[in-house]
Amino acid sequence: MGKITGFLEYARLSEANLPVAERLTNYNEFVQHLSDDEAKTQGARCMDCGIPFCMSGCPINNIIPDWNDLVFKQNWRQAIDILHSTNNFPEFTGRICPAPCEAACTLNINNDAVGIKSIEHAIIDKAWEMGWVKPQPAAKKTGKKVAVVGSGPAGMAAAQQLARAGHAVVLLEKNDRIGGLLRYGIPDFKFEKSHIDRRMAQMAAEGVEFRVNQHVGENVSADALQAEFDAVILAGGAEQPRDLPLPGRELSGVYFAMEFLSQNNKFVAGDNLPNQLRATGKHVVVIGGGDTGSDCVGTSNRHGAASVSQFELMPQPPQQENRPLTWPNWPLKMRTSSSHEEGCARDWSIATKSFIGEGGKVTGLKAVRLDWKDGKMSEVPGSEFEMKADLVLLAMGFVSPVQKLLDAFGVEKDARGNAKAETEGNNSYATSKAKVFAAGDVRRGQSLVVWAIREGRQCAQAVDVFLMGSSTLPR
């Protein structure tokens, strides 16, 4: 794979970013994909390792060594064909996936992993530039109709696969634009929405019908969908945010992260939002140290916040993982995002105790430092402190899908409030309700875009078998 001695000769090369001062002036993507020669060199680093653990680390089982080798040989056309064979939307994953494949790379045992994500990014961008991404309409229609509820990556993947199998597919979205949290959860500086629009055009040419402002349980009846369609797929997100019910939670200025992020995405899309939540001139505190919190940091900096701080309940992770112990699994280590690099005071082992305010508006918060031993936390005596805050954003993850959707269909739930459905066996992805299936975050809980695409594809294959008795769609 690649060049036999490439991993000994070439170092890992990360994608370049535009300077901080330049990118803070707009909401455009600032990561520049590798040049053809740079991608070739990265492809040369792929080892002939025998067992490609990178593929087992990738939830959608991308055939990574093959397209690494093809990029090394500059056979870009075949590389995109192989990439598309497992992944409907490489431009999504090549931008926002955290790359568990790289953590599992054999070279990562004692060196820097192959830049798999950067190569994927370069392949799909080249494919779009060359006009190689075209609609693949079915040669023959089946006469079967499928409704997909939720237009995030799971719903989009399921809809595209089923349309290519010849079914009439309707993709329903409760918001005013297609894309789910890809559209309204991820900032444009990480993922421009033109990527969704381009795929929508492809899918429309393949026969997918898009319906927006379709909120099942409110203006759309679950019973009506079941009556109209031969199968229904629930592919919504895990949108119920984890709250922090502390004294002062009711104060104006304390919001869930998604309230803040979705409004900004609508603003960037050109919507008029007279009362948009903005961080301009404010002291912002983000509670939660994950990707959503990082997105709040980057957005706040672009608003021109006076200061941005981020708290994390857990202790600060090590700068470098214990590779012999963690490889090929996803390691716990210090991760600094591009948004953190743009300006953010980060702190760990912090528990918020209350929000304080005046005149109904938040002015700060009270917190305490924590001591962690054997996985258990305790407050450090005398460590209480107050911090000024004009805007507090809760970014502590999501606990479950919105229950109204599951209740509307009457499907059985698991212990975490997700739609209960198995992924293996004769009834894979089937819920307790006849001809109703579930895939993505609505089934597995909050997860990654790669898992959503995988489940959407696998669910589509299961629905195709349910409708036709067999399927040629890949699982």
C-alpha positions in Angstrom: 0.0 0.0 0.0 1.4 3.4 -0.9 5.2 3.4 -1.1 6.8 0.4 0.7 9.2 2.6 2.6 7.0 5.7 2.6 6.2 5.6 6.3 9.9 5.8 7.0 10.6 8.6 4.6 7.7 11.1 5.0 6.3 12.8 8.1 2.6 13.4 8.7 1.4 16.7 7.1 -1.7 18.3 8.5 -4.0 20.5 6.5 -3.2 24.2 6.6 -5.5 26.7 8.2 -6.0 30.3 7.3 -4.6 32.8 9.9 -6.7 33.4 13.0 -7.1 37.1 12.4 -8.4 36.4 8.9 -10.9 33.7 9.7 -12.4 35.5 12.6 -13.8 38.1 10.2 -16.3 35.6 8.6 -18.0 32.3 8.8 -16.3 30.6 5.8 -14.4 27.3 6.1 -10.7 28.0 6.7 -9.2 24.5 6.4 -7.3 24.1 3.1 -7.3 20.6 1.6 -4.0 19.0 0.6 -2.6 19.7 -2.8 -2.3 16.7 -5.2 1.4 16.3 -4.4 0.8 16.6 -0.6 -2.0 14.0 -0.7 0.2 11.7 -2.7 2.9 12.0 -0.1 0.4 11.2 2.7 -0.9 8.2 0.7 2.7 7.0 0.4 2.8 6.7 4.2 0.2 4.0 4.3 1.9 0.8 5.4 1.5 -2.7 4.0 0.5 -3.6 7.6 -1.4 -6.8 6.8 -4.4 -6.1 9.0 -5.8 -2.6 8.3 -7.0 -1.6 11.7 -8.0 1.8 10.3 -11.0 0.0 8.6 -12.1 -1.5 11.9 -11.8 1.9 13.5 -14.0 3.4 10.8 -17.8 2.9 11.6 -18.6 2.9 7.9 -15.8 0.5 7.0 -14.1 2.8 4.4 -11.7 0.8 2.4 -8.9 3.1 3.4 -5.7 1.4 2.3 -7.1 1.0 -1.3 -7.8 4.7 -1.7 -4.6 5.7 0.0 -2.7 3.7 -2.6 -4.8 5.1 -5.4 -4.1 8.6 -4.3 -0.4 7.8 -4.1 -0.6 6.6 -7.7 -2.7 9.7 -8.5 -5.6 7.6 -9.7 -8.2 10.0 -8.3 -11.2 8.7 -10.3 -10.9 5.2 -9.0 -10.2 6.5 -5.5 -13.6 8.4 -5.4 -15.4 5.3 -6.7 -14.0 3.2 -3.8 -14.7 6.0 -1.3 -18.3 6.3 -2.5 -18.8 2.6 -2.3 -19.0 2.8 1.5 -19.7 6.5 2.2 -22.5 8.5 0.6 -21.1 11.8 1.8 -17.3 12.0 2.1 -17.4 15.8 2.1 -19.3 15.6 5.4 -17.0 13.1 7.1 -13.8 14.6 5.6 -14.6 17.8 7.4 -16.3 17.0 10.7 -15.5 13.4 11.6 -13.0 13.2 14.5 -11.2 10.4 12.5 -11.3 7.3 14.7 -9.7 5.6 11.7 -6.5 7.5 12.4 -6.5 6.5 16.1 -6.6 2.9 14.9 -3.9 3.3 12.2 -1.1 0.8 12.7 1.5 3.5 12.2 -0.1 5.3 15.2 1.4 2.7 17.6 4.7 4.5 17.7 4.5 7.3 15.2 2.1 9.8 13.7 -0.9 8.2 12.0 -1.5 8.5 8.3 -3.5 11.6 7.5 -6.5 9.6 6.4 -9.1 12.3 6.9 -7.1 14.8 5.0 -6.8 12.4 2.1 -10.5 11.7 2.1 -11.1 15.4 2.1 -8.8 15.9 -0.9 -10.5 13.0 -2.8 -14.1 14.2 -2.6 -13.1 17.9 -3.3 -11.3 16.7 -6.4 -14.3 14.6 -7.4 -16.6 17.6 -7.2 -14.1 19.8 -9.0 -13.8 17.3 -11.9 -17.6 16.7 -12.2 -17.3 13.1 -11.2 -20.2 13.2 -8.7 -23.3 12.6 -10.6 -26.9 11.4 -9.9 -27.4 7.6 -9.9 -31.1 7.1 -10.5 -32.6 3.7 -10.4 -33.1 1.9 -13.7 -36.4 0.6 -12.6 -39.0 1.7 -10.0 -40.4 -0.7 -7.5 -43.7 1.1 -6.8 -43.0 1.1 -3.1 -43.1 4.3 -1.0 -40.8 5.1 2.0 -41.0 8.1 4.3 -37.8 9.1 6.1 -38.4 11.3 9.1 -35.3 13.5 9.9 -32.9 14.8 7.3 -29.6 14.7 9.1 -26.8 12.4 7.8 -28.7 9.2 8.8 -31.9 10.3 7.0 -30.0 11.5 4.0 -28.0 8.3 3.6 -31.1 6.1 4.0 -33.1 8.2 1.6 -30.4 8.2 -1.1 -29.8 4.4 -0.8 -33.5 3.6 -1.0 -34.0 5.9 -4.0 -31.2 4.2 -5.8 -32.9 0.9 -5.1 -36.0 2.2 -7.0 -38.3 3.2 -4.2 -40.2 6.5 -4.1 -38.7 8.3 -1.1 -39.9 11.3 0.8 -37.5 12.9 3.2 -39.3 15.0 5.9 -37.7 17.7 8.1 -39.3 19.6 10.9 -37.2 22.7 10.2 -37.4 25.1 7.3 -34.3 23.6 5.6 -32.9 20.1 5.0 -29.9 18.9 6.9 -30.8 18.4 10.5 -28.0 19.3 12.9 -25.6 19.4 9.9 -27.6 22.5 8.9 -28.4 24.1 12.2 -26.0 22.6 14.7 -22.5 22.8 13.1 -21.1 26.2 12.4 -20.4 27.2 8.8 -16.8 27.8 9.5 -16.5 24.1 10.1 -19.0 23.0 7.5 -20.4 25.2 4.8 -24.0 24.4 4.0 -23.4 24.4 0.2 -22.2 20.8 0.8 -25.7 19.8 1.8 -27.3 21.8 -1.0 -25.1 20.1 -3.6 -26.1 16.6 -2.3 -29.8 17.6 -2.2 -29.6 18.4 -5.9 -28.0 15.0 -6.6 -30.7 13.3 -4.5 -33.5 15.2 -6.1 -32.3 14.0 -9.5 -32.3 10.4 -8.1 -36.0 10.8 -7.2 -35.9 11.9 -3.5 -38.7 14.3 -2.6 -37.9 16.8 0.2 -40.6 18.2 2.5 -39.7 20.8 5.1 -41.7 22.2 8.1 -43.0 18.7 8.6 -43.1 18.2 12.4 -44.5 14.8 13.2 -46.7 15.0 16.3 -47.6 18.6 15.6 -48.6 19.3 11.9 -47.9 15.8 10.6 -49.7 12.7 11.8 -47.8 9.6 12.4 -50.9 7.5 11.6 -51.2 9.3 8.3 -47.6 8.6 7.4 -48.0 4.9 8.2 -51.1 4.8 6.1 -49.5 6.5 3.1 -46.2 4.8 3.0 -45.1 1.2 2.8 -42.3 1.8 5.4 -41.3 4.7 7.6 -37.7 5.3 8.9 -37.2 7.4 12.1 -33.9 9.1 11.6 -34.1 12.2 13.8 -31.3 13.3 16.1 -30.7 13.1 19.8 -31.9 16.6 20.4 -32.9 16.6 24.0 -30.1 18.6 25.7 -28.7 17.9 29.1 -29.8 20.7 31.4 -28.2 22.2 34.5 -31.1 22.8 36.9 -29.3 25.1 39.4 -30.4 28.2 41.3 -30.6 31.0 38.8 -31.2 28.8 35.8 -34.2 30.9 34.9 -32.2 34.0 34.4 -32.0 35.6 30.9 -28.6 34.9 29.4 -28.4 31.2 30.3 -29.2 29.2 27.2 -28.7 25.8 25.7 -25.8 25.7 23.1 -28.1 24.7 20.3 -30.3 27.8 20.8 -27.2 29.9 20.3 -25.7 27.9 17.4 -28.8 27.3 15.4 -29.7 31.0 15.4 -26.3 31.9 14.2 -26.5 29.4 11.3 -29.8 30.9 10.3 -28.3 34.4 10.4 -25.4 33.2 8.2 -28.0 31.7 5.8 -29.5 35.1 5.4 -32.5 34.9 7.8 -33.6 38.0 9.6 -33.4 37.4 13.3 -34.2 40.6 15.2 -33.6 39.0 18.6 -30.7 36.8 17.7 -28.6 35.6 20.7 -25.2 37.2 20.2 -22.0 37.2 22.3 -20.8 40.6 21.0 -19.1 42.5 23.8 -20.1 39.9 26.4 -18.2 37.7 28.8 -19.1 34.2 27.7 -18.9 31.1 29.8 -19.4 27.8 28.0 -20.1 24.8 30.3 -19.1 21.6 28.6 -15.8 20.7 27.0 -16.9 18.7 23.9 -17.3 19.6 20.3 -20.5 21.6 20.8 -18.8 23.7 23.4 -15.9 24.3 21.1 -18.4 25.4 18.4 -19.8 27.9 20.9 -16.3 29.2 21.5 -15.6 29.7 17.8 -19.0 31.4 17.2 -18.6 33.7 20.2 -15.1 34.8 19.0 -16.6 35.7 15.6 -19.3 37.7 17.3 -16.6 39.7 19.1 -17.0 38.5 22.7 -15.2 40.4 25.4 -13.9 37.1 26.8 -14.6 33.4 26.3 -14.1 30.8 29.0 -14.9 27.1 28.9 -15.5 24.8 31.9 -15.3 21.0 31.9 -16.5 18.8 34.8 -13.9 16.1 34.2 -10.2 16.4 35.0 -7.8 17.7 32.3 -6.7 14.7 30.1 -3.0 13.9 29.4 -1.3 15.7 26.6 -0.4 12.4 25.0 -2.2 9.1 25.3 -0.7 5.8 26.5 -0.5 4.3 23.0 0.4 0.8 24.0 -2.6 0.7 26.3 -5.2 2.4 24.1 -4.4 1.6 20.5 -6.4 0.9 18.3 -9.2 2.4 20.4 -10.2 6.0 20.6 -7.8 7.5 23.2 -8.4 9.9 26.0 -6.0 12.8 25.5 -5.9 16.6 25.4 -7.6 17.9 22.3 -7.3 21.5 21.3 -9.6 22.6 18.5 -9.1 25.4 16.0 -11.8 27.4 18.0 -9.7 27.1 21.1 -6.7 28.4 19.3 -8.7 31.5 18.3 -9.0 32.5 22.0 -10.4 30.7 25.0 -9.6 30.3 28.7 -10.1 26.6 29.5 -10.5 25.0 32.9 -11.1 21.5 34.1 -12.5 19.8 37.2 -15.0 22.7 37.7 -18.6 22.2 39.0 -21.0 25.1 38.6 -23.0 25.7 41.7 -25.4 28.5 40.8 -26.1 31.4 38.4 -26.2 34.9 39.8 -27.9 38.0 38.3 -29.5 41.3 38.6 -32.8 42.5 37.1 -33.6 39.0 35.8 -30.3 38.9 33.8 -27.3 36.7 34.4 -24.2 38.6 35.6 -22.1 35.7 36.7 -21.9 32.2 38.2 -20.6 30.5 41.3 -18.4 27.4 40.9 -16.1 25.1 42.8 -13.0 23.1 42.0 -13.2 19.3 42.1 -10.9 16.6 43.2 -11.1 13.3 41.3 -10.0 10.0 42.9 -10.8 6.5 41.6 -13.4 8.0 39.3 -15.3 9.8 42.0 -15.4 13.6 42.5 -15.4 15.7 45.6 -15.4 19.4 46.1 -12.1 21.0 47.1 -12.7 22.8 50.4 -12.3 26.6 50.1 -12.1 26.5 46.3 -15.3 28.3 45.6 -15.1 31.2 43.2 -17.3 33.6 41.2 -16.9 34.4 37.5 -18.4 37.3 35.6 -20.7 36.1 32.8 -23.2 38.0 30.6 -23.9 34.9 28.5 -23.8 31.3 29.7 -24.1 28.4 27.2 -24.9 24.9 28.3 -23.0 22.4 26.1 -23.1 19.2 28.1 -24.4 16.8 25.4 -27.7 15.3 24.6 -29.7 12.7 26.6 -32.2 11.3 24.1 -34.3 12.0 21.1 -37.2 14.3 21.5 -39.8 12.0 23.0 -42.8 13.5 21.2 -41.6 11.9 17.9 -41.3 8.4 19.5 -44.6 8.8 21.3 -46.4 9.8 18.1 -45.5 6.5 16.6 -45.9 4.5 19.8 -42.6 2.7 19.4 -40.9 0.9 22.3 -38.0 2.7 23.9 -34.8 1.5 25.5 -33.6 2.5 29.0 -32.2 5.8 27.7 -35.3 6.9 25.9 -34.1 6.0 22.4 -36.1 4.1 19.9 -35.5 0.4 20.6 -34.3 -1.5 17.5 -31.6 -4.2 17.0 -29.0 -3.9 14.3 -28.6 -7.5 13.5 -30.9 -10.4 12.6 -33.9 -10.7 10.4 -35.6 -7.6 11.7 -32.6 -5.3 11.9 -33.4 -1.6 12.6 -37.1 -2.5 13.0 -39.0 -1.0 15.9 -41.8 -2.6 17.9 -44.3 -0.9 15.5 -45.0 -2.6 12.2 -43.2 -1.2 9.2 -41.5 1.5 11.3 -37.7 1.5 11.4 -35.1 3.6 13.3 -31.5 4.6 12.6 -28.9 7.0 13.7 -29.0 9.1 16.9 -32.8 8.4 17.4 -31.8 4.7 17.9 -28.3 4.8 19.4 -28.2 8.2 21.1 -25.8 11.1 20.6 -23.0 9.9 18.3 -20.8 10.8 15.3 -21.7 11.6 11.7 -19.9 8.4 10.6 -22.2 6.3 12.8 -25.2 8.1 11.4 -24.3 7.4 7.8 -23.5 3.8 8.6 -26.8 3.3 10.3 -28.7 5.1 7.5 -27.2 2.8 4.9 -27.7 -0.4 6.9 -31.3 0.6 7.7 -32.0 1.3 4.0 -30.8 -2.2 3.2 -33.0 -3.7 5.9 -36.0 -1.7 4.6 -35.3 -2.8 1.1 -35.3 -6.5 2.3 -38.6 -5.8 4.2 -40.2 -4.4 1.0 -38.8 -6.7 -1.7 -37.7 -9.9 0.1 -34.0 -9.3 -0.8 -31.7 -6.5 -1.5 -28.6 -5.6 -3.6 -27.8 -2.6 -1.5 -24.6 -2.9 0.5 -24.8 -3.4 4.2 
